[in-house]
Every structure is written in structure tokens, then in C-alpha cells.
Amino acid sequence: ESQKLFTLFDQTVGIKNTDLSYGTLFIDKYRKLDGNHQFLNEDDFKKGTVNYQNQIFYNVFLKYDLADDHLIVNLSSDFENRSIILEKALVESFIIDNNNFEKNTEYGYLEVLNKSEKITFYKKNNKIKKKKLNESFVYYKFLEKNIYYLKYANKIVKIDHKKDIIKAFPLQKKMINSFYKTQKNLRKSNIDNFYKLLSTKLSSKLTNE
């Protein structure tokens, strides 16, 4: 019910007149070819939710720039259409395509893969840009290069290898080794689901310790 009320309020006063309009005008500075782009999933604004300046805005059009780690909101009306880069320091969290993101002061925006009382697995959606030159102009190509993190005991560590997880949970070494062995196909085909499942199993083990 509160979500409907806030959405109705924003529609009534106009989103551009709310605190959501505070930010920097977004202008896409990258020339791209063949549908390649720097955004999460698609080069389109998607309906989402954002916690900005301690207020929650529902059903707003968002786009996440992975190359520059910018969250962009589209503020359109009958008279104008503009996009604003939200100030990162004022963003608490947001949701796009049912994916939940939290702002971390050190690592920027992190997608929450799985969260429990004792541990959280995060994904840093990231695209690196490569400057290219064809016969007549410069353009950019964006390549996906995601990073994964594990949060436990109030600290965040980067996960590059199995040993990083074992180092965090040495008492679960046998289970972790077994999981990597039995779920190697999942790890190759869908690394996100691999970490989600591992997180669930680790959470269960830690709860029973």
C-alpha cells in the first residue's frame, strides 16, 4: 500500500520535482557499434526501485552503466526527456530486473547474489572498455569482466579461486572441495547460480556450528 502511495505522489508532483532529480545530466560519451554497450543486460531503461536520499522511489526508469559504475534515472514528461546520473554517495540500494544492488563505499554498486545472517555473496557487474579505430572514427567496445566478493565477519574479500573461500571458512574445507567437484558443470555454465548454491550450503553449515 505504501508503495502505491509513493508512486502516486511522484506521478502527481512530477518525478523531476522530487529529490530524485538531484544529480548530473547524463550524456553517453561512448560511440559504439553492432549493439555492443556498457549497460547492465540491455541498452534500455527498465522499471525499478531506488533508495535515494533516504527515500524509496518505485516504478522509476533506471539504467546501470557498468563501465563507469553510474546509476542513471530517466525523467521524462510531456515537455522534456532527460537522464540524470544519481550521486553515488546518496544511493543506498536499487533493484533492476529483480536483481538487488547495494552501494558499498569501497567497491561501488554490488549485486546481492545471496544474503544470510552470517555471509553474503556479491557480484560486481563490470565491463571494461577498449578503444577501437576503424577507417574513419574512434569507437569503444565493452567486454564483460565480473568480479565476485564474499562478506563474512564484517569484512569483504575478493573471490578469485576456491582457496579464497577455504581461507575464509577453513572448517568447511571438505564440504567446499566436494561442492567444487560435484558442481563443476554448474560453475562453467552459470557461475552466479554456482555461488548462490554454495552460499546456501555454507549458511546452513555455519548455522549448525
FILUM-778765 format. One line per field, with one value per residue: residue number from 0; residue in three letters; x, y, z of N, C-alpha, C in turn. Coordinates in steps of 0.02 Angstrom, whole numbers, plus 50000, padded with zeros to 5 digits. Each point is the difference from the previous one (the first is absolute). Layout:
<nodes>
pos [NUM, ...]
code [ala, ...]
n.c1 [X, ...]
n.c2 [Y, ...]
n.c3 [Z, ...]
ca.c1 [X, ...]
ca.c2 [Y, ...]
ca.c3 [Z, ...]
c.c1 [X, ...]
c.c2 [Y, ...]
c.c3 [Z, ...]
</nodes>
This chain:
<nodes>
pos [0, 1, 2, 3, 4, 5, 6, 7, 8, 9, 10, 11, 12, 13, 14, 15, 16, 17, 18, 19, 20, 21, 22, 23, 24, 25, 26, 27, 28, 29, 30, 31, 32, 33, 34, 35, 36, 37, 38, 39, 40, 41, 42, 43, 44, 45, 46, 47, 48, 49, 50, 51, 52, 53, 54, 55, 56, 57, 58, 59, 60, 61, 62, 63, 64, 65, 66, 67, 68, 69, 70, 71, 72, 73, 74, 75, 76, 77, 78, 79, 80, 81, 82, 83, 84, 85, 86, 87, 88, 89, 90, 91, 92, 93, 94, 95, 96, 97, 98, 99, 100, 101, 102, 103, 104, 105, 106, 107, 108, 109, 110, 111, 112, 113, 114, 115, 116, 117, 118, 119, 120, 121, 122, 123, 124, 125, 126, 127, 128, 129, 130, 131, 132, 133, 134, 135, 136, 137, 138, 139, 140, 141, 142, 143, 144, 145, 146, 147, 148, 149, 150, 151, 152, 153, 154, 155, 156, 157, 158, 159, 160, 161, 162, 163, 164, 165, 166, 167, 168, 169, 170, 171, 172, 173, 174, 175, 176, 177, 178, 179, 180, 181, 182, 183, 184, 185, 186, 187, 188, 189, 190, 191, 192, 193, 194, 195, 196, 197, 198, 199, 200, 201, 202, 203, 204, 205, 206, 207, 208]
code [glu, ser, gln, lys, leu, phe, thr, leu, phe, asp, gln, thr, val, gly, ile, lys, asn, thr, asp, leu, ser, tyr, gly, thr, leu, phe, ile, asp, lys, tyr, arg, lys, leu, asp, gly, asn, his, gln, phe, leu, asn, glu, asp, asp, phe, lys, lys, gly, thr, val, asn, tyr, gln, asn, gln, ile, phe, tyr, asn, val, phe, leu, lys, tyr, asp, leu, ala, asp, asp, his, leu, ile, val, asn, leu, ser, ser, asp, phe, glu, asn, arg, ser, ile, ile, leu, glu, lys, ala, leu, val, glu, ser, phe, ile, ile, asp, asn, asn, asn, phe, glu, lys, asn, thr, glu, tyr, gly, tyr, leu, glu, val, leu, asn, lys, ser, glu, lys, ile, thr, phe, tyr, lys, lys, asn, asn, lys, ile, lys, lys, lys, lys, leu, asn, glu, ser, phe, val, tyr, tyr, lys, phe, leu, glu, lys, asn, ile, tyr, tyr, leu, lys, tyr, ala, asn, lys, ile, val, lys, ile, asp, his, lys, lys, asp, ile, ile, lys, ala, phe, pro, leu, gln, lys, lys, met, ile, asn, ser, phe, tyr, lys, thr, gln, lys, asn, leu, arg, lys, ser, asn, ile, asp, asn, phe, tyr, lys, leu, leu, ser, thr, lys, leu, ser, ser, lys, leu, thr, asn, glu]
n.c1 [50041, 50054, 50016, 49936, 50002, 50061, 49980, 49942, 50036, 50045, 49947, 49976, 50055, 50009, 50029, 50001, 49943, 50017, 50024, 49963, 49982, 50025, 50041, 50040, 49991, 49967, 50060, 49977, 50060, 49972, 50038, 49946, 50016, 49958, 49966, 50067, 49998, 49999, 49937, 49966, 50009, 49964, 50004, 49961, 49959, 50007, 49937, 50014, 50037, 50002, 50046, 49976, 50051, 50007, 49985, 49945, 50025, 49936, 50005, 50065, 50017, 50034, 50064, 50037, 50043, 50020, 50011, 49953, 49964, 49958, 49958, 49961, 49967, 49947, 50001, 49945, 49979, 49944, 50043, 50027, 50059, 50017, 50065, 49996, 50065, 49975, 50003, 50056, 50025, 49951, 50029, 49948, 49951, 49996, 49946, 50030, 49948, 49972, 50051, 50021, 50009, 50059, 50002, 50061, 50022, 50024, 49948, 49964, 49965, 49973, 49995, 49945, 50046, 50024, 49952, 50040, 49987, 50037, 49974, 50034, 49973, 50049, 49969, 50060, 49942, 50040, 50010, 50051, 50024, 49994, 50049, 49958, 50031, 49948, 49975, 49947, 49990, 50002, 49999, 49954, 50036, 49946, 50043, 49959, 50010, 49958, 49989, 50023, 49956, 50032, 49944, 50044, 49977, 49953, 50023, 50024, 50000, 50048, 49957, 50061, 50009, 49995, 50065, 49973, 49956, 50046, 50036, 49943, 49991, 50056, 49952, 49985, 50065, 49982, 49953, 50043, 50050, 49957, 49980, 50062, 50009, 49948, 50017, 50049, 49949, 49971, 50059, 50003, 49939, 50002, 50051, 49951, 49968, 50060, 50013, 49942, 50011, 50062, 49975, 49950, 50044, 50039, 49947, 49978, 50062, 50005, 49938, 50022, 50047]
n.c2 [49940, 50000, 49944, 49984, 50017, 49973, 49947, 50001, 50009, 49956, 49963, 50016, 50001, 49942, 49945, 50043, 50004, 49936, 49971, 49962, 50063, 49988, 50027, 49964, 50044, 49946, 49998, 49955, 49992, 49939, 50001, 49965, 49937, 49976, 50048, 50006, 49991, 50051, 49987, 49995, 49940, 50056, 50028, 49987, 50050, 49975, 49981, 50041, 49987, 50059, 49988, 50061, 50028, 49936, 50000, 49962, 49993, 49988, 49948, 50008, 50036, 49943, 50019, 49944, 50051, 49944, 50039, 50044, 49945, 50019, 50022, 49988, 50055, 49976, 50066, 49972, 50046, 50034, 50032, 49949, 49980, 49987, 49986, 49978, 50014, 49951, 50044, 49967, 50054, 50017, 49953, 49971, 49992, 49950, 49995, 49958, 49986, 50019, 50036, 49980, 50065, 49998, 50061, 49986, 50030, 49938, 49960, 50052, 49993, 49961, 49952, 49994, 49952, 50001, 50010, 49986, 49973, 49950, 49985, 50036, 49975, 50037, 50032, 50015, 50021, 49980, 50054, 49973, 50060, 49986, 50044, 50010, 49985, 50024, 49997, 50019, 49957, 50029, 49938, 49977, 49950, 49972, 49979, 49949, 50026, 49953, 50025, 49951, 50015, 49988, 50011, 50001, 49993, 50034, 49955, 50032, 49940, 50010, 49970, 49977, 49965, 49935, 50009, 50051, 49956, 49954, 50052, 50019, 49938, 49999, 50008, 50035, 49988, 49950, 50036, 50051, 49958, 49968, 50059, 50022, 49942, 50001, 50063, 49964, 49962, 50006, 49989, 49955, 49976, 50005, 50041, 50040, 49954, 49991, 50065, 50007, 49944, 50019, 50060, 49970, 49961, 50051, 50036, 49946, 49990, 50064, 49994, 49942, 50045]
n.c3 [50000, 50041, 49965, 50001, 50064, 50008, 49964, 50033, 50055, 49978, 49983, 50059, 50038, 49967, 49974, 49949, 50034, 50000, 50055, 49960, 49992, 50061, 49955, 49961, 49953, 49978, 49972, 49958, 50029, 49998, 49946, 49980, 49987, 49954, 50030, 49996, 50067, 50042, 49984, 50057, 49976, 50000, 49940, 50052, 50011, 50061, 50010, 50050, 50053, 50029, 50047, 49994, 50030, 50020, 49936, 50000, 49938, 49988, 49959, 50011, 49948, 50009, 49999, 49999, 50002, 49972, 49949, 50016, 50011, 49951, 50047, 49947, 50011, 49967, 49992, 49981, 49959, 49998, 50041, 50034, 49978, 50063, 50001, 50062, 50009, 50036, 50049, 49988, 50028, 49958, 49964, 50026, 49956, 49955, 49962, 49957, 49961, 50056, 49979, 50059, 50007, 50030, 50028, 49979, 50055, 50005, 49989, 50021, 49944, 50047, 49956, 50035, 49997, 50061, 50045, 50050, 50058, 49976, 49941, 49956, 49944, 49975, 49952, 49980, 49975, 49952, 49964, 49969, 49989, 49936, 49993, 49950, 49945, 49965, 49941, 50035, 50051, 50060, 50023, 50042, 50023, 50026, 50045, 50010, 50060, 50020, 50060, 50040, 50048, 50056, 50034, 50049, 50061, 49967, 49958, 49947, 49970, 49957, 49959, 49998, 50056, 49995, 49996, 49965, 49978, 49985, 49979, 49973, 49976, 50035, 50045, 49946, 50008, 50036, 50029, 50006, 50017, 50039, 50021, 50001, 50027, 50041, 50008, 49973, 49980, 50059, 50027, 49951, 50013, 50067, 49998, 49980, 49966, 49975, 50000, 49969, 49965, 49985, 49989, 49969, 49970, 49987, 49983, 49969, 49975, 49984, 49979, 49975, 49989]
ca.c1 [49959, 50044, 50032, 49952, 49993, 50060, 49998, 49949, 50027, 50049, 49964, 49960, 50042, 50051, 50062, 50055, 49994, 50017, 50072, 50032, 50028, 50065, 50055, 50033, 49970, 50036, 50010, 50041, 50061, 50032, 49972, 50001, 49977, 49974, 49960, 50041, 49987, 50031, 49948, 49978, 49951, 49980, 50009, 49934, 49979, 49954, 49966, 50033, 49991, 50064, 50001, 50042, 49992, 49958, 49931, 49993, 49962, 49977, 49979, 50038, 50038, 50070, 50049, 50062, 50060, 50049, 50068, 50016, 49966, 49950, 49930, 49969, 49926, 49970, 49946, 49965, 49935, 49973, 50037, 50072, 50024, 50070, 50025, 50041, 50043, 49988, 50060, 50011, 50001, 49931, 49964, 50006, 49989, 49952, 49979, 49987, 49988, 49996, 50067, 50009, 50067, 50016, 50058, 50056, 50043, 50064, 49995, 49946, 49937, 50010, 49939, 49994, 49982, 49967, 50014, 49975, 50019, 50073, 50040, 49969, 50038, 49987, 50027, 50015, 49991, 50052, 50021, 50059, 49994, 50057, 49997, 50011, 50004, 49988, 50029, 49985, 49985, 50015, 49942, 50018, 49971, 49995, 50007, 49979, 50052, 49969, 50040, 49957, 50024, 49968, 50000, 49990, 50033, 50004, 50052, 49987, 50059, 49991, 50004, 50032, 50009, 49970, 50039, 49978, 49942, 50026, 50036, 49949, 49965, 50044, 49966, 49956, 50042, 49977, 49938, 50013, 50032, 49950, 49953, 50033, 50007, 49935, 49964, 50045, 49962, 49963, 50049, 50017, 49942, 49966, 50040, 49957, 49962, 50050, 50014, 49938, 49991, 50054, 49983, 49946, 50029, 50044, 49957, 49972, 50053, 50020, 49945, 50002, 50064]
ca.c2 [50060, 50059, 50006, 50032, 50069, 50036, 50004, 50049, 50066, 50018, 50014, 50061, 50060, 49996, 49973, 50049, 50047, 49966, 49996, 49955, 50039, 50027, 49961, 50029, 49982, 49945, 50001, 49942, 50025, 49946, 49978, 49926, 49968, 49932, 49986, 49994, 50057, 49997, 49997, 49936, 49962, 50030, 50072, 50029, 50014, 49950, 50020, 49973, 50034, 50026, 50035, 50058, 50052, 49972, 49991, 49945, 50017, 49940, 50005, 50052, 49970, 49999, 49967, 49995, 50004, 49957, 50024, 50056, 49987, 50053, 49984, 50054, 50001, 50038, 50043, 50022, 50031, 50020, 50057, 49988, 49933, 50006, 49946, 50027, 49954, 50011, 50006, 49935, 50007, 50006, 49938, 49946, 49936, 50004, 49937, 50000, 49932, 49956, 49993, 50047, 50029, 50041, 50043, 49991, 50060, 49983, 49963, 50025, 49963, 49928, 49960, 49950, 49934, 49964, 50033, 49966, 50034, 50000, 50012, 50027, 49997, 50057, 50001, 50067, 50001, 50045, 49996, 50040, 50030, 49996, 50051, 49971, 50047, 49972, 50041, 50071, 50028, 49961, 49974, 49960, 49934, 49984, 49928, 49983, 49975, 50004, 49983, 49973, 50014, 49966, 50039, 49962, 50031, 50072, 50018, 49977, 49974, 49984, 49929, 49983, 49927, 49960, 50008, 50060, 49981, 49955, 50042, 50033, 49949, 49941, 49942, 49973, 49983, 49937, 50013, 50045, 49960, 49955, 50040, 50018, 49940, 49975, 50053, 50031, 50019, 50061, 50055, 50020, 50023, 50056, 50013, 50034, 49948, 49960, 50034, 50002, 49935, 49992, 50043, 49967, 49943, 50027, 50030, 49945, 49972, 50048, 50005, 49940, 49994]
ca.c3 [50000, 50003, 49934, 49956, 50021, 49978, 49928, 49983, 50017, 49950, 49938, 50010, 50002, 49947, 50028, 49995, 50055, 50062, 50013, 49952, 49945, 50020, 49971, 49941, 49936, 49966, 49928, 49983, 49968, 49963, 49936, 50000, 49939, 50001, 50059, 50060, 50044, 50066, 50052, 50027, 49961, 49937, 49993, 50007, 50069, 50027, 50062, 50059, 50064, 50025, 50064, 49986, 50050, 50054, 49976, 49953, 49940, 49966, 49930, 49963, 49945, 50018, 49958, 50038, 49958, 50032, 49986, 50045, 50064, 50010, 49997, 49962, 50001, 49946, 50023, 49940, 50007, 49935, 49975, 49993, 50015, 50019, 50042, 50054, 50038, 50071, 50041, 50032, 50073, 50024, 49983, 50049, 49966, 49945, 49970, 49928, 49975, 50059, 50029, 50055, 50005, 50057, 49990, 50047, 49993, 49970, 49936, 49958, 50001, 50001, 49996, 50053, 49973, 50054, 50063, 50060, 50062, 50011, 49939, 49940, 49938, 49957, 49932, 49973, 49927, 49976, 49930, 49984, 49933, 49955, 49948, 49934, 49944, 49934, 49946, 50003, 50065, 50061, 50037, 50059, 50008, 50071, 50014, 50068, 50045, 50066, 50058, 50054, 50068, 50056, 50061, 50062, 50058, 49988, 49951, 49932, 49966, 49929, 49986, 49936, 49997, 50054, 50062, 50035, 50041, 50052, 50049, 50041, 50040, 50000, 50028, 49949, 49943, 49970, 49965, 49943, 49948, 49973, 49961, 49937, 49959, 49976, 49965, 49951, 49940, 50016, 50004, 49932, 49963, 50033, 50060, 50049, 50036, 50037, 50063, 50039, 50032, 50049, 50056, 50038, 50036, 50052, 50051, 50038, 50041, 50052, 50049, 50042, 50038]
c.c1 [50043, 50035, 49953, 49993, 50060, 50001, 49949, 50024, 50049, 49966, 49964, 50044, 50051, 50065, 50056, 49997, 50014, 50076, 50036, 50033, 50068, 50056, 50028, 49967, 50043, 50001, 50046, 50060, 50033, 49964, 50008, 49974, 49969, 49963, 50039, 49989, 50029, 49951, 49985, 49945, 49984, 50012, 49932, 49988, 49948, 49967, 50034, 49984, 50068, 49988, 50051, 49984, 49950, 49926, 49999, 49955, 49984, 49983, 50031, 50043, 50075, 50042, 50066, 50059, 50056, 50072, 50022, 49967, 49952, 49930, 49964, 49924, 49975, 49940, 49965, 49932, 49974, 50043, 50075, 50016, 50074, 50019, 50052, 50043, 49990, 50066, 50010, 49997, 49930, 49957, 50013, 49996, 49953, 49986, 49987, 49992, 50000, 50069, 50011, 50072, 50006, 50061, 50051, 50049, 50066, 49993, 49944, 49937, 50013, 49932, 50001, 49978, 49963, 50022, 49969, 50025, 50076, 50042, 49957, 50047, 49979, 50030, 50010, 49993, 50045, 50012, 50060, 49994, 50065, 49990, 50019, 50001, 49984, 50026, 49990, 49986, 50019, 49935, 50024, 49964, 50003, 49999, 49982, 50057, 49976, 50047, 49953, 50033, 49959, 50006, 49987, 50039, 50014, 50059, 49983, 50065, 49982, 50009, 50030, 50004, 49965, 50036, 49980, 49941, 50022, 50037, 49950, 49966, 50040, 49967, 49954, 50038, 49975, 49936, 50011, 50034, 49951, 49951, 50030, 50006, 49933, 49962, 50043, 49963, 49960, 50047, 50019, 49942, 49966, 50034, 49959, 49962, 50046, 50013, 49937, 49990, 50053, 49985, 49947, 50028, 50046, 49959, 49971, 50051, 50018, 49946, 50001, 50064, 49990]
c.c2 [50063, 50011, 50036, 50074, 50042, 50008, 50052, 50071, 50024, 50018, 50067, 50062, 50000, 49977, 50051, 50052, 49968, 49999, 49956, 50039, 50030, 49955, 50037, 49976, 49947, 50012, 49941, 50021, 49948, 49985, 49925, 49973, 49932, 49982, 49990, 50063, 49986, 49988, 49929, 49971, 50031, 50075, 50035, 50017, 49949, 50027, 49967, 50041, 50024, 50035, 50057, 50057, 49979, 49997, 49943, 50023, 49937, 50015, 50059, 49964, 50008, 49965, 50001, 49996, 49961, 50023, 50054, 49994, 50057, 49971, 50060, 49993, 50044, 50038, 50029, 50030, 50018, 50054, 49987, 49927, 50006, 49943, 50028, 49944, 50015, 50003, 49936, 50002, 50001, 49938, 49948, 49932, 50012, 49930, 50011, 49927, 49948, 49984, 50055, 50024, 50042, 50043, 49986, 50057, 49984, 49971, 50025, 49958, 49925, 49965, 49946, 49933, 49959, 50030, 49961, 50038, 50007, 50016, 50029, 49991, 50058, 49989, 50073, 49996, 50054, 49989, 50046, 50026, 49995, 50052, 49969, 50055, 49964, 50049, 50075, 50029, 49952, 49976, 49957, 49933, 49982, 49924, 49987, 49971, 50007, 49976, 49977, 50012, 49959, 50044, 49954, 50035, 50074, 50020, 49969, 49978, 49983, 49925, 49990, 49925, 49967, 50012, 50062, 49985, 49954, 50039, 50035, 49951, 49935, 49937, 49967, 49979, 49937, 50011, 50043, 49962, 49954, 50038, 50020, 49940, 49978, 50052, 50035, 50020, 50064, 50060, 50025, 50033, 50061, 50014, 50035, 49948, 49955, 50032, 50006, 49935, 49988, 50042, 49969, 49942, 50024, 50029, 49946, 49969, 50047, 50007, 49942, 49992, 50016]
c.c3 [50000, 49933, 49952, 50016, 49977, 49924, 49976, 50014, 49947, 49934, 50005, 49996, 49943, 50029, 49998, 50056, 50068, 50008, 49950, 49943, 50017, 49974, 49940, 49937, 49965, 49925, 49983, 49958, 49956, 49935, 49995, 49934, 50015, 50064, 50064, 50043, 50069, 50057, 50023, 49956, 49933, 50000, 50000, 50074, 50021, 50063, 50060, 50061, 50024, 50067, 49993, 50048, 50055, 49982, 49950, 49943, 49962, 49927, 49963, 49948, 50012, 49947, 50038, 49951, 50035, 49988, 50048, 50068, 50018, 49998, 49971, 50004, 49943, 50027, 49939, 50018, 49930, 49968, 49989, 50018, 50017, 50047, 50048, 50030, 50074, 50039, 50041, 50076, 50030, 49984, 50054, 49967, 49941, 49973, 49926, 49978, 50057, 50030, 50052, 50005, 50063, 49983, 50055, 49989, 49966, 49930, 49955, 50006, 49993, 49997, 50055, 49970, 50052, 50066, 50057, 50061, 50007, 49939, 49944, 49941, 49956, 49930, 49979, 49924, 49971, 49925, 49990, 49929, 49962, 49944, 49933, 49947, 49935, 49948, 50010, 50070, 50056, 50031, 50057, 49998, 50074, 50011, 50073, 50040, 50072, 50055, 50055, 50068, 50051, 50061, 50059, 50055, 49988, 49955, 49933, 49968, 49928, 49990, 49930, 49991, 50059, 50066, 50039, 50046, 50057, 50054, 50047, 50047, 50002, 50028, 49949, 49936, 49963, 49959, 49938, 49943, 49965, 49955, 49933, 49953, 49970, 49958, 49947, 49936, 50011, 50002, 49931, 49964, 50031, 50067, 50054, 50042, 50041, 50069, 50044, 50038, 50053, 50063, 50045, 50042, 50057, 50058, 50046, 50047, 50059, 50054, 50049, 50040, 50074]
</nodes>
